[in-house]
């Protein structure tokens, strides 16, 4: 079955847009060209949800340093949300001629999208852009999220802390949720946030998790061909 002409939700990790060291303009140039080619040659449409990257953490750390104590989780969330909105505005600017002029940031309103690309950002405290990606699937009747991060696969535990962590090719929502738990905290370091995972399971949504730097691999995933990464769901 051809996947040409389909609509996809891409969760574009902030770690790809603003890694340590500032905005990754080389990646964004390549991503811009790639998405435009997908739109022009395969008539595909994209909802692109943009994460906050290191900007969110820098603002949270600045607040803590200035005040001398940790800022609240709600304030951390709001700083993260505004970081996603700044990054999303940059990505929308790159696709200005083929993107809806509005950045989606109020998910209780379902917009009529006539352009091939819509850019989305963070919503409100308590949810990450992973959750927003799942809400887009719910709002626009889609069943697949492709999560673009700076790591290749999901692991059974944090590979930075455990040398025996094993990469996973495919995992059910039940198994995944047993690993990450049920609680979301700002700046949480998990592949897909627990609240988003709960809703993803309820809606029977599939998530393909892969390294967004490898655009050839992303094309494999879009074409529904074997790819390097993890399928959740």
Protein Blocks (a to p, Z undefined) as FASTA:
>chain_A
ZZehiacdddddfklmmgghiaafklmmmmmmmmmmmmmmnopacdddddebjmlmmmmm
mmmmmnopacdfklmmmmmmmmmmmmmmmmmmmmmmmgcfbdcfbfkbccddfbfbdcdd
dfbehiafklmmmmmmmmnopabdcdddfbfbdcfbdfklmmkbccdfbdcfklmmmmno
madcehiacfbdfklmmmmmmnopacddddfklmmlmmmmmnopacedddeZZ
